[in-house]
């Protein structure tokens, strides 16, 4: 569960559009900017006006089932849908790099020659 109220505005808007697109897809409806706006407004949310158009263009001609099952290898046009997965991988990579940096021998440069 993601508390959308605690997210920054751009992440909130992206998540709202993602959920709206998934809902439309699950119902077998076309994912258009107009329909995304209707779903978002019906959910009591508001997003910047460019998000629904961006999402509609990103998924136009895409097989949503393929996007959902191949998140790691999704085409660039579907980047907003796959952004959450990429952020988690990036965070793990940064943690690993920090661990590696902690074991660096400075050769007594800072008096740590023990």
C-alpha positions as CSV (number, residue, x, y, z in Angstrom):
1,X,0.0,0.0,0.0
2,X,1.3,3.4,-0.9
3,X,0.0,6.5,0.9
4,X,-0.4,8.8,-2.1
5,X,-0.8,11.8,0.2
6,X,2.8,11.5,1.4
7,X,4.3,11.4,-2.1
8,X,5.9,14.3,-3.9
9,X,3.5,15.9,-6.4
10,X,5.2,14.4,-9.5
11,X,5.2,10.9,-8.0
12,X,1.6,11.2,-6.9
13,X,0.6,12.2,-10.4
14,X,2.5,9.4,-12.0
15,X,1.0,6.9,-9.6
16,X,-2.5,8.1,-10.2
17,X,-2.1,7.8,-13.9
18,X,-0.6,4.3,-13.6
19,X,-3.5,3.1,-11.5
20,X,-6.0,4.8,-13.8
21,X,-4.3,3.1,-16.9
22,X,-4.4,-0.3,-15.2
23,X,-8.0,0.1,-14.2
24,X,-9.0,1.0,-17.8
25,X,-6.9,-1.9,-19.1
26,X,-8.5,-4.3,-16.7
27,X,-11.9,-3.2,-17.9
28,X,-10.9,-3.7,-21.5
29,X,-11.2,0.0,-22.3
30,X,-9.0,2.1,-24.5
31,X,-6.4,4.1,-22.5
32,X,-6.9,7.6,-23.7
33,X,-6.1,11.0,-22.1
34,X,-9.8,11.7,-21.7
35,X,-10.6,8.4,-20.0
36,X,-7.5,8.7,-17.8
37,X,-8.8,12.1,-16.7
38,X,-12.2,10.8,-16.0
39,X,-10.9,7.9,-13.8
40,X,-8.5,10.2,-11.9
41,X,-11.2,12.8,-11.2
42,X,-13.7,10.0,-10.2
43,X,-11.1,8.8,-7.7
44,X,-10.9,12.3,-6.1
45,X,-7.4,13.0,-7.3
46,X,-6.0,15.8,-9.5
47,X,-2.9,15.6,-11.6
48,X,-1.0,18.1,-13.8
49,X,-2.7,18.3,-17.2
50,X,0.2,16.8,-19.1
51,X,0.3,13.4,-17.3
52,X,-2.8,11.8,-18.8
53,X,-1.6,12.7,-22.3
54,X,1.9,11.5,-21.6
55,X,0.6,8.1,-20.3
56,X,-1.9,7.7,-23.2
57,X,0.9,8.3,-25.7
58,X,3.3,6.0,-23.8
59,X,1.0,3.0,-23.9
60,X,-0.5,3.7,-27.4
61,X,0.1,0.6,-29.5
62,X,1.7,-1.3,-26.6
63,X,0.6,-4.6,-25.2
64,X,-0.1,-3.8,-21.6
65,X,0.1,-7.5,-20.6
66,X,3.7,-7.5,-22.0
67,X,4.6,-4.3,-20.2
68,X,3.4,-5.8,-16.9
69,X,5.2,-9.1,-17.3
70,X,8.4,-7.6,-18.7
71,X,8.9,-4.5,-16.5
72,X,12.7,-4.8,-16.5
73,X,12.8,-4.9,-20.3
74,X,10.0,-2.5,-21.1
75,X,10.6,-0.2,-24.1
76,X,11.5,3.5,-23.5
77,X,8.0,4.6,-24.3
78,X,6.7,2.8,-21.3
79,X,9.3,4.2,-18.9
80,X,6.7,5.9,-16.6
81,X,5.1,2.5,-16.0
82,X,8.4,0.9,-15.1
83,X,9.9,3.8,-13.1
84,X,9.1,2.3,-9.7
85,X,10.9,-1.0,-10.5
86,X,14.0,0.9,-11.6
87,X,14.1,3.1,-8.5
88,X,14.2,0.0,-6.3
89,X,17.1,-1.5,-8.3
90,X,19.0,1.8,-8.1
91,X,18.6,2.0,-4.4
92,X,20.0,-1.5,-3.9
93,X,23.0,-0.6,-6.2
94,X,23.7,2.5,-4.2
95,X,23.7,0.6,-0.9
96,X,26.2,-1.9,-2.2
97,X,28.5,0.8,-3.5
98,X,28.4,2.5,0.0
99,X,29.4,-0.8,1.6
100,X,32.3,-1.2,-0.8
101,X,33.6,2.3,-0.1
102,X,33.7,1.7,3.6
103,X,36.4,-0.9,3.2
104,X,38.8,1.3,1.3
105,X,42.4,1.4,2.9
106,X,43.5,5.0,3.0
107,X,47.2,4.0,3.6
108,X,47.5,6.0,6.8
109,X,46.5,9.3,5.1
110,X,44.2,10.3,8.0
111,X,46.1,8.7,10.8
112,X,44.2,5.4,10.5
113,X,47.5,3.4,10.2
114,X,46.6,0.7,12.7
